[in-house]
Structures are given as structure tokens and as C-alpha cells.
Amino acid sequence: MDVKEINLGAIAGEKRVRNLSGKERGIAARQKLGLDALDQFPGEIAVIIPDFVDTISPSFFQGLFSQSIRALHGKAAFLKKYHFVANDSIKRWIEIGVRNASSSRDELI
């Protein structure tokens, strides 16, 4: 099975931005990265998050990935398709983001 990679370093301005935050910025990043098309890609997606990124806020994560979670019909299918390559601190932020983006209250945001 094919695996595609996306690198959030491009979104973070290659070391200029250390904290990715804001739902609107996440939505803009989603468009820039072409995630709607990647959701339809039959293979897996490796999401590379460079070590210089300190934080991915839950709101940024929701803007970036909530549509993917919805398109893939839930958290389990999303995590089967999207694999995050990041340090442990960022993985904790990702867990929070996935939980928030897959909750029913996300529809109210």
C-alpha cells in the first residue's frame, strides 16, 4: 500500500513558527496541504511534525483535521489512515486534538 507524506514544517515556515494555533489557521493549512484530496487517497498518510514545533493547539488541529475525521467516519478510521511522526509532547497535543475534533460538540464550533 502506498504511503504519502505531508510535512507540517512547510506550514510552520521552516522554523519561523514554533506554535501552530487557531482554527482558521488550521483550515488554511488544510487547504494548502490538499487534505480533502488526501482523505480520498487509498493509502496511508504520514504526517511529519518537525522537532522545532513546540505546540499544536487543539483548535489548530480541529481546523486541520476535523473534516478528515468526519470524511473517514470517525476517530478509528482517521488514526488508521493518518500516522503522526512527532515527539511525545506533540503526540499528547495530537491526542487532545483528535479527542476534541471527534466529539459531538465539534459540530457546534
C-alpha positions as CSV (number, residue, x, y, z in Angstrom):
1,M,0.0,0.0,0.0
2,D,1.3,3.5,-0.8
3,V,2.1,6.0,1.9
4,K,2.2,9.7,1.2
5,E,3.9,12.2,3.5
6,I,3.0,15.7,4.5
7,N,5.4,17.8,6.5
8,L,4.0,20.5,8.8
9,G,7.4,22.2,8.6
10,A,6.1,23.9,5.5
11,I,3.1,25.3,7.4
12,A,5.4,26.3,10.3
13,G,7.5,28.4,8.0
14,E,10.6,26.2,8.3
15,K,11.5,27.1,11.9
16,R,9.9,30.6,11.9
17,V,6.7,29.4,13.7
18,R,7.0,27.1,16.8
19,N,3.4,27.1,17.9
20,L,0.6,26.1,15.5
21,S,-2.6,27.6,16.8
22,G,-6.0,28.9,15.7
23,K,-8.8,27.1,14.0
24,E,-8.8,29.5,11.0
25,R,-5.0,28.8,10.5
26,G,-5.7,25.1,10.7
27,I,-8.4,25.4,8.0
28,A,-6.0,27.4,5.8
29,A,-3.3,24.8,6.3
30,R,-5.8,22.1,5.4
31,Q,-6.4,23.8,2.0
32,K,-2.7,24.4,1.4
33,L,-1.9,20.7,2.1
34,G,-4.9,19.4,0.0
35,L,-6.3,17.3,2.7
36,D,-9.7,16.9,1.0
37,A,-7.9,15.0,-1.8
38,L,-5.7,13.1,0.6
39,D,-8.7,11.9,2.5
40,Q,-9.7,10.1,-0.7
41,F,-6.2,8.7,-1.3
42,P,-6.4,4.9,-0.9
43,G,-3.2,4.6,1.1
44,E,-1.9,5.9,4.4
45,I,-0.6,9.4,5.2
46,A,2.4,10.1,7.3
47,V,2.2,13.5,9.0
48,I,5.7,14.7,9.8
49,I,5.9,17.3,12.6
50,P,9.4,18.6,13.0
51,D,11.0,18.9,16.4
52,F,11.2,22.7,16.3
53,V,7.3,22.7,16.5
54,D,6.6,23.1,20.3
55,T,2.8,23.1,20.2
56,I,-0.2,22.2,18.0
57,S,-3.2,23.7,19.7
58,P,-6.4,21.7,19.7
59,S,-8.1,24.5,17.8
60,F,-5.5,24.3,15.0
61,F,-5.8,20.5,14.9
62,Q,-9.6,20.8,14.6
63,G,-9.3,23.2,11.7
64,L,-6.7,21.0,10.0
65,F,-8.3,17.5,10.6
66,S,-11.9,17.6,11.8
67,Q,-13.2,17.4,8.2
68,S,-10.9,14.3,7.7
69,I,-12.3,12.6,10.8
70,R,-15.8,13.3,9.6
71,A,-15.0,12.2,6.0
72,L,-13.4,9.0,7.3
73,H,-16.4,8.3,9.6
74,G,-14.7,8.6,12.9
75,K,-11.6,8.5,15.0
76,A,-10.6,4.9,14.4
77,A,-10.5,5.1,10.6
78,F,-8.8,8.5,10.8
79,L,-6.0,7.1,13.0
80,K,-5.6,4.1,10.7
81,K,-5.1,6.4,7.7
82,Y,-3.1,9.3,9.3
83,H,0.1,8.4,11.2
84,F,1.8,11.2,13.1
85,V,5.6,11.3,13.3
86,A,6.4,13.6,16.2
87,N,7.9,13.8,19.6
88,D,6.0,12.7,22.6
89,S,5.0,16.2,23.7
90,I,3.4,16.9,20.3
91,K,1.7,13.4,20.3
92,R,0.0,14.4,23.5
93,W,-1.4,17.6,21.8
94,I,-2.5,15.4,18.9
95,E,-4.4,13.1,21.2
96,I,-6.2,16.1,22.7
97,G,-6.9,17.4,19.2
98,V,-8.3,14.0,18.0
99,R,-10.5,13.7,21.1
100,N,-11.9,17.3,20.7
101,A,-12.3,17.0,16.9
102,S,-14.2,13.7,17.1
103,S,-16.5,14.8,19.9
104,S,-20.1,15.8,19.1
105,R,-19.5,19.3,20.5
106,D,-17.2,20.0,17.5
107,E,-20.3,20.4,15.4
108,L,-21.2,23.4,17.5
109,I,-17.9,25.2,16.8
